[in-house]
Amino acid sequence: MKLFKSLLIAWLFLAALSTAFAAEVAGVKFDDTIDLKGSPLVLNGAGVRYKAIFKVYAAGLYLDKKATTPDAVISQSGAKRMSITMLRNVDANELGKLFYRGIEENMPKADFAKIIPDILRMSQMFSEYKNLKTGDTFTIDWVPGTGTVINIKGQPYGAPLKEPEFFNDMMRIWLGPNPADWKLKDALLGKSS
């Protein structure tokens, strides 16, 4: 009877652990649900951004309901989060430049010109942080009524960016027609991991 109780307790413990997070990607655990300013979000998908053969970061996309296409993600009006954990040390200024290029390559030039002030603010943020080290995290949140909120290492950076288009343009880095990484795009859309 003691053996049965011990096995039952061990099984319950393992079951509790398995529900604590929905995905583990390159050693980074992503919770299956989170609360963003009172809005419950579900993990839509998670994956790794590769540059050549090197793992750069793990990313997880949280939405108020699952979506399998970029248009379905962008059209959702509720809260959203992109959570990124660095898998290697990266020059933050270089990462900011890559994000800038990722936005530029995934939208019409006229639309891109309209958001240059917000992109410059984002670039300034990355240049101030100098380096992002392995294990550092940052999030890009869309909070309805507030705007796009960027947190680096758990701390908010600057005032929110009010325009909803900016958050959606940021999402095109990973979900646009020319994504940063095709496998990561599929993973974020829940198509693979």
Secondary structure, DSSP 4 states (H G I P E B T S, - for coil): -HHHHHHHHHHHHHHHHHHH-SEEETTEEE-SEEEETTEEEEEEEEEEEEETTEEEEEEEEEESS--SSHHHHHH--S-EEEEEEESS-EEHHHHHHHHHHHHHTTS-HHHHHHTHHHHHHHHHHHHHH-EE-TT-EEEEEEETTTEEEEEETTEE-SS-B--HHHHHHHHHHHHSSS-S-HHHHHHHTTS--
